[in-house]
Amino acid sequence: MNSATVRNLLVRGMLAGLGAGLLALVVAYLLGEPYVDKAIGFEESHAHGHEHEVELVSRSLQSTAGLATGVLVYGVAFGGIAALAYCFALGRIGRFSPRATALLLSGCALLAVYVVPFLKYPANPPAVGNSDTIGERTTLYFLMMVLSVLLAVAATLLGRRLAPALGTWWATVAAVAAFAVVTGLAFAFLPVINEVPADFPATVLWRFRLAALTIQLTLWTGFGLIFGELAERVLAPRPAGAARTAAPAAH
Amino acid sequence: MAQTVAQPTATPAPLPLKAIAPWAVFFGILMLVLLYFVGAEQGATAVVSGEDVHEWVHDARHLLGFPCH
C-alpha cells in the first residue's frame, strides 16, 4: 500500500516534470535562444581560426530538437528526484496539505538546486568560458549544487529539531539564517571564475542570465503546481461525485 | 504552545522510510544518470566518445546553467 503510494507519486512526479519541462522549453526557445544566437555571432566574429572545424549538429537542430531533448530530460529527471524528496517531506515538515507541500518543496528546490549555485557560478552563453578550464568549472558547479542541496536538507532537519523549543516561526527563521551563513561562507571560500571576454556585450550576458533564471522559475513553479494537483488526488481522493462538481474549489 | 484548531487542513500521514528507500535508491541513481548526460557528458568527462551528445544538447546545457566548453 505505502510502496504503491511512493510508486504513484514517483510516476506523477516524472509526468509533472515533463509538463513543467514543456513550459520551460517554450520560455527557453522564446527568451533564451535569441541570446544564444547573439553570443554565437560574437564568438564567430572573434574566432581564432582553429575553433570550428566541422559542424556535427546544425544550429537549427540545436535550437529546436536538441534544446527540447535537454530541457525535457532535465524536467523528467528533476521531477522524479523532487517526487522522491516529496515522499520524505510529506507530513514531516509541518502542517501542510499535499498541494501546499508540493509548492513549498518546489520553491526550496528552485533555490537549492539552481538559484544558490547560480549566484556563485551563473549560467554563461557560448563564447563565455575557456575550454581549458571545463574540468574545473564542471567540478565546482556540481560541487556547489550538491553542497547547496545538502545544506538545504540540513537546514530543514535543524528547523525540525529547534521547533519544539523555539516554536515553528523562530525555528524556521533560525534554520534559514544558518543556511544563509554557511552558504555565504562557501561563496567566500570557493574559487572565483570570471572568463567573460573583455569586449563581450554586457546586455547580452545580462539578458541571457535573466532568461536562464526565468526558465528555472517556470520549470519549478510549473512542477509545483502540476505535481501538487496530482499528489492531492493520489493522497486525498474525494468521493467520486463530489470531486467532479466541486473541482475548482480549493482550500 | 497552544495547539490551535486542528481541523482546517488535513496533514497527510508521513510515508514510512522503508517504503521510500528502494524507490529512492534505484530511481534516484537513474535520474542522476539522466542529468549527467544532459549536463556534463562529453564536457569534462566522457562515457561515449565523440562530440555528438555534447553538440545535440548544447543549447540546453547553456540555458540550463551547466558549464559548457
Boltz contact constraints between the chains, C-beta under 6 A:
constraints:
  - contact:
      token1: [A, 2]
      token2: [B, 15]
      max_distance: 6.0
  - contact:
      token1: [A, 2]
      token2: [B, 16]
      max_distance: 6.0
  - contact:
      token1: [A, 2]
      token2: [B, 19]
      max_distance: 6.0
  - contact:
      token1: [A, 3]
      token2: [B, 19]
      max_distance: 6.0
  - contact:
      token1: [A, 6]
      token2: [B, 19]
      max_distance: 6.0
  - contact:
      token1: [A, 6]
      token2: [B, 20]
      max_distance: 6.0
  - contact:
      token1: [A, 6]
      token2: [B, 23]
      max_distance: 6.0
  - contact:
      token1: [A, 10]
      token2: [B, 23]
      max_distance: 6.0
  - contact:
      token1: [A, 28]
      token2: [B, 63]
      max_distance: 6.0
  - contact:
      token1: [A, 32]
      token2: [B, 63]
      max_distance: 6.0
  - contact:
      token1: [A, 36]
      token2: [B, 59]
      max_distance: 6.0
  - contact:
      token1: [A, 56]
      token2: [B, 51]
      max_distance: 6.0
  - contact:
      token1: [A, 56]
      token2: [B, 52]
      max_distance: 6.0
  - contact:
      token1: [A, 56]
      token2: [B, 55]
      max_distance: 6.0
  - contact:
      token1: [A, 57]
      token2: [B, 55]
      max_distance: 6.0
  - contact:
      token1: [A, 57]
      token2: [B, 56]
      max_distance: 6.0
  - contact:
      token1: [A, 62]
      token2: [B, 58]
      max_distance: 6.0
  - contact:
      token1: [A, 62]
      token2: [B, 59]
      max_distance: 6.0
  - contact:
      token1: [A, 63]
      token2: [B, 59]
      max_distance: 6.0
  - contact:
      token1: [A, 66]
      token2: [B, 56]
      max_distance: 6.0
  - contact:
      token1: [A, 66]
      token2: [B, 57]
      max_distance: 6.0
  - contact:
      token1: [A, 66]
      token2: [B, 59]
      max_distance: 6.0
  - contact:
      token1: [A, 67]
      token2: [B, 59]
      max_distance: 6.0
  - contact:
      token1: [A, 67]
      token2: [B, 60]
      max_distance: 6.0
  - contact:
      token1: [A, 70]
      token2: [B, 38]
      max_distance: 6.0
  - contact:
      token1: [A, 70]
      token2: [B, 57]
      max_distance: 6.0
  - contact:
      token1: [A, 70]
      token2: [B, 60]
      max_distance: 6.0
  - contact:
      token1: [A, 71]
      token2: [B, 60]
      max_distance: 6.0
  - contact:
      token1: [A, 73]
      token2: [B, 34]
      max_distance: 6.0
  - contact:
      token1: [A, 73]
      token2: [B, 38]
      max_distance: 6.0
  - contact:
      token1: [A, 74]
      token2: [B, 38]
      max_distance: 6.0
  - contact:
      token1: [A, 74]
      token2: [B, 64]
      max_distance: 6.0
  - contact:
      token1: [A, 77]
      token2: [B, 31]
      max_distance: 6.0
  - contact:
      token1: [A, 77]
      token2: [B, 34]
      max_distance: 6.0
  - contact:
      token1: [A, 77]
      token2: [B, 35]
      max_distance: 6.0
  - contact:
      token1: [A, 80]
      token2: [B, 27]
      max_distance: 6.0
  - contact:
      token1: [A, 80]
      token2: [B, 31]
      max_distance: 6.0
  - contact:
      token1: [A, 81]
      token2: [B, 31]
      max_distance: 6.0
  - contact:
      token1: [A, 84]
      token2: [B, 24]
      max_distance: 6.0
  - contact:
      token1: [A, 87]
      token2: [B, 15]
      max_distance: 6.0
  - contact:
      token1: [A, 87]
      token2: [B, 20]
      max_distance: 6.0
  - contact:
      token1: [A, 90]
      token2: [B, 12]
      max_distance: 6.0
  - contact:
      token1: [A, 91]
      token2: [B, 11]
      max_distance: 6.0
  - contact:
      token1: [A, 91]
      token2: [B, 12]
      max_distance: 6.0
  - contact:
      token1: [A, 91]
      token2: [B, 13]
      max_distance: 6.0
  - contact:
      token1: [A, 91]
      token2: [B, 14]
      max_distance: 6.0
  - contact:
      token1: [A, 92]
      token2: [B, 14]
      max_distance: 6.0
  - contact:
      token1: [A, 95]
      token2: [B, 11]
      max_distance: 6.0
  - contact:
      token1: [A, 97]
      token2: [B, 9]
      max_distance: 6.0
  - contact:
      token1: [A, 98]
      token2: [B, 12]
      max_distance: 6.0
  - contact:
      token1: [A, 118]
      token2: [B, 65]
      max_distance: 6.0
  - contact:
      token1: [A, 123]
      token2: [B, 65]
      max_distance: 6.0
  - contact:
      token1: [A, 125]
      token2: [B, 62]
      max_distance: 6.0
  - contact:
      token1: [A, 131]
      token2: [B, 69]
      max_distance: 6.0
  - contact:
      token1: [A, 134]
      token2: [B, 43]
      max_distance: 6.0
  - contact:
      token1: [A, 134]
      token2: [B, 44]
      max_distance: 6.0
  - contact:
      token1: [A, 134]
      token2: [B, 69]
      max_distance: 6.0
  - contact:
      token1: [A, 135]
      token2: [B, 44]
      max_distance: 6.0
  - contact:
      token1: [A, 137]
      token2: [B, 67]
      max_distance: 6.0
  - contact:
      token1: [A, 138]
      token2: [B, 40]
      max_distance: 6.0
  - contact:
      token1: [A, 138]
      token2: [B, 43]
      max_distance: 6.0
  - contact:
      token1: [A, 138]
      token2: [B, 44]
      max_distance: 6.0
  - contact:
      token1: [A, 138]
      token2: [B, 67]
      max_distance: 6.0
  - contact:
      token1: [A, 141]
      token2: [B, 67]
      max_distance: 6.0
  - contact:
      token1: [A, 167]
      token2: [B, 1]
      max_distance: 6.0
  - contact:
      token1: [A, 212]
      token2: [B, 63]
      max_distance: 6.0
  - contact:
      token1: [A, 212]
      token2: [B, 65]
      max_distance: 6.0
  - contact:
      token1: [A, 215]
      token2: [B, 63]
      max_distance: 6.0
  - contact:
      token1: [A, 235]
      token2: [B, 12]
      max_distance: 6.0
